[in-house]
Amino acid sequence: MSAAAELLERVAAGGLIEPPAPLVAMLSGGRDSVCMLDLAVRHRGAEAVTALHVDYGLRDDSAQDERFCAELCAGLGVALEVERPRRPEGPGNLQAWARDSRYAAAAALALPRGATIVTGHTADDQVETILYRLASSPSRRALLGMRAHDGSLARPLLGTRREEITAYLEERRLPWREDPSNLDPAFARNRIRHGLLPELERVHPAAAANVLRTAELLRAEAEVLDAAVDEALAAAPGGRNTIELERLAALHPALRRLVVQRLADAAAGRPVAGAARHAEEVAALRRTGVAMLDLGAGVRAVAERGVLRAERPED
């Protein structure tokens, strides 16, 4: 079986891009997104796929990227949507803005259609993400990596290495664009890709594979831990986002941290970095009257008559 046929079979077997939902394929013009688009078209047919290209206007050759995507989609018979978000003024994290703009555009396109958003994230991206989070985010979930399926978002190539993507495109004779910013050492991910990861593979040739396997094991174990948190909160008198302080204090310290983190995340509607490290202080809050403790990110723990909850003051 050829490399292209094998990858198509593997993606199809993954079940992430099956009917009936149409697909919105995020297309930068780079190697991975071109591969994902072609696989989606081969598996589902061009009529089931819409490509989305986002031009951030950050590079002089961005118009060439858009033109390339238009020509590629025309050749595949795929409809192409182009978004040009307005760049914010003043200082800020442009990478974060670009990422948020990209996913917002994809959601706006996919939601009315009931479509699945597909990206070209690969196993190499997964390794880089885990290593970056390991360095920057002191939490268990930082090591879990990206999910292959996350709501309406699918990453069918998350188990595929970059060299397999290249082999697929070469066999299919499909061109792609190279983003020069991927070589810029100013970006942390590039330093991981071109510096840290090669050094780790000199330490052990299977370093990348071992990172992926570790994340896989941790994701499986996370399901067990999440179930334990569910059980700890199940008997709460005020609903699933509260717990009696006596019950919290009786938990194993590791589980206590997870419960506090869950309460903080639920109150914020997003992960609250570092909330778990306040678990011992939270458990020590007085059981009478009302006591409060800041958990970060605008979230506070509130103990009222011996029952703990987390809230945002503006709520």
N, C-alpha and C positions, 0 to 999 in steps of 0.2 A: 504494500500500500504506500502511495506517495505521501510526502510530508503534508501536503495541502489536504489530501483526502483524510488523512489521520486526524488532523486538527479539526476539520469540519465534523467528523464523526464524534470527536470528543466533546466539542461544543454542543452538538445536538443532544448527546447523551446527558449532558449536564442539566438539561431541562429548564434553563433560565430564559430562553427566548422562544418558548413554544406558543402556539395559538391559544386563545383567540386574540390576546392583546396585541395591538400594533406596536411597532418599535420606533423609538426616537434615538437615533445613533449620534452620539456626540463626536463631531469630526473636526479635529484640528488640522488635519493634513499630514500629521506625523505618522510614523510607521505603525504604531499600535492601533490608532483609530482607523487607519485605512484598512488594516487587516480585519478589524471588528466589523466594519461596514460591509466589506466583501463577504464575510462569513454570514452576516445577517441576511444579506440579499440572496445568497446561495441557499440558505436554509429555509427562508420564509417567502422569498420572492420580492421583487422591487416594490410592488404595490403595498406591501405591509410595512415598508420602512421609510421613514423620513429622516434625513440627515440634518443636523444642526451645527452650524459653524458660528463661532463667536469671535468677532474682530474687536479686540480691545484697543487697537490703535497705539500699542506700546512699541511697535517696531516699524522701521522704515519699509520693510518688505511685507507688511501684513496684507497689503492689497494683492500681492502675488500669492499668498496663502489662500485668500478667498477665491482668486481666479483658478487656482489649482483644484480646490474643492468643487467648484462649479463644473469644471471639465471632467473630473472624476465621476461626479454624480450623474452628469449627462451620459457618460459612457456606460454607467451601470443602470441607467433608467430610473434613478432615485430622485425624489423631490428634495430640494435643498432649501432650508430656511437659514437666513443670516441675521444675526443680531449684532448691533454696535452699541454697547452700553456706554454711557457718558462717564468719562474718567473723572473721579473726584478731584477737587482742588485741594491744595495744601498737602502736608505730610501724611503719611499713612502706609500701611502694608499693601503694596500693589498686588502682590501674589494672592493675598487673602481676598482682596477686592475682586480680582479676576476669577478666582475660584467661586466666590459667592455669586458673581454675575453669571457665570457659566451655568451653575446649577439652578439659579432662579429662572434663567431663560429656558432651560430644559423642562423645568416643572411647569412653566406657563404654557409650553407647547404640548406637553404630555398629558396634563390633567384633563383638559376638555375632551381628549380622545380616549381616555382610559388606557394610555399607552405605557409600556415599560421603557424606561430610560436605560440605554446600554452604553457602557464606556469601554475603553480599551486597556484598562488597568491590567498589568501583568504580574507574574510572580516576582519579577525584579522590583516593580513598584511596591509590592507588598513588603519585601525585605527592607527596602529603603525607608518605608513608612514606619515599620517596627523599630528600626535602629534610631530613626529620628525621635520617635516618641519615647524610646528608652532613655535617650539623652535629655529630653526636655520635659517629660511628664512623669512624675513619680507616682504612678498608679498601676494597679494590676491590669486594668482595661487598656492601658497604653500598649501592652504587649500582645493584645489580641489581633491587631491588624485590621484591615478592611474586611467587611463581609462580602461574600460573593453575591448575596441577595439581601437588600436592605430596603424594605418597603417596595416602592415602585422602581427602585434602582437595581440594575443587575450588572455584574462584572464577570462575564463568561470566560474571560481570558486570565483570571486571577491565578490559575494553576499552571499557566504557560510561560516558559522562559523566553527572554527577548530573542535569543538565537533561533528559537522555533518560529517566532513571528517573521524574522528575516527570511528564513528558509521558505516559509509559506509565500511571502510576497515575491520572492525571486522565482519560485516555481510558477506562480500565477502571472508573472511579468507585470506586476503592479508597481507604479512609482510611488514615492512618498516625499514629503518635505522634511528637511532637517532644520530644527530650531536652534540657531546659534546660541541662544541663551542657556541651552542645556549643557554648555561647556563652561559657563561663567562661574568661577569659584566663589563669587559673591553670594551665591545661593547655597544654603546649607545642604539641600538635597543633592546638589552636584558634588559637593565635597564628600558626601557619603558615597555617591555612585562611583566617583573617579578616584577617591582617595581611601576612605575607610574600608569599604567593602573589598577592594583588591587586597588590602593589607590583611584583612581577616581571612581571605581565601589563601593567602600565603601561610598563615598560621595553620589553617586546616582547609584542604580543598573543598570539603563539604560544608563550609561555613554557612553559605546562603541556604542550602537545603536544610541544614539543622535549625536555622532561624525559622524557616517556614514550618518545619515539623513541630517545633516548640510552640509556635503560635496556634497550630492546629490542636495540640494537646490542651493548651490553656483554654481555648474556646470550648472544648468539650467539658473541661472541669468548671468553666464559668457557668455552664447550665446547672450543674449540681449546686454551686454556691448561690446562684440566683434563686433556686428552689428553696434553699435554706433560709434566705432572706424573706421570701414569700411566706414561709411557714412562721417565721418569727413575727411577722406583721399580721398574720391571719387572725389572731385573737385580739387584735387591738380594739378597744372600746369605741374609738372614734372613727373607725374606718381604716383602710389599708395604708394610709399615710400618717398613722400615729402609732405609738407604742408606749406602754407603761414604763416608767423609768426603772421600776424594780425588775421588770422583765429584761430590759436592756442591760442593766448592770449584771444580771445573772448569765448573760451570754458569754461565750468564748470571746476574748478580745478581738480576734480576727473577724468574727461574725459581727461583733458590735460595730467595728469600723465600717463594714459593708452596709449595715442597717442605716447608720448615720449618713453615709454617702448616698444611699438610695433615697432617703427622705429629702436631702438637700437637692439632689438632681430633680426629683419630682416637683419640688417647690419652684425651682428655677425654670423647669422645662428644658433643661440642657445640663450636661455635666458641669459640676462645680468643682474645679480643681482644688484638691487639698482639703476638702470638707472632712474626709475620714480621719485626718490627724487630730481633729478636735473631739474624737469619740470619748476619750476618758473624761474630759472636761464636761461634756454633755451628760454623761452617765452620773456625774457628781452633782448636777444641778439639784437644788433643794426640792423636796417633794411637796411642800406646802406653798400656797400662794402662787405667784407667777415669777419665773426666772427666765432670763434670755441670754443667748450667747451668739456672737457673730460667727457664721460659718464661711464667709467670703462670698463674693459675687452678688452682694445685695441680699443674701439669704441669712436668716437667723433661726436658731433653735429656740423654741418656746416651750417651757415646761409649765403646765398649768394644772394644779391639783394632782401632781404626780403623773400626768400624761404628757408625753413629748410629741411635738409636731414641728415641722419646719415651714417657714413662710417667708414671703417677700413683703416688707413693710408697705409697699405701694399697692399690694393686692387687696 
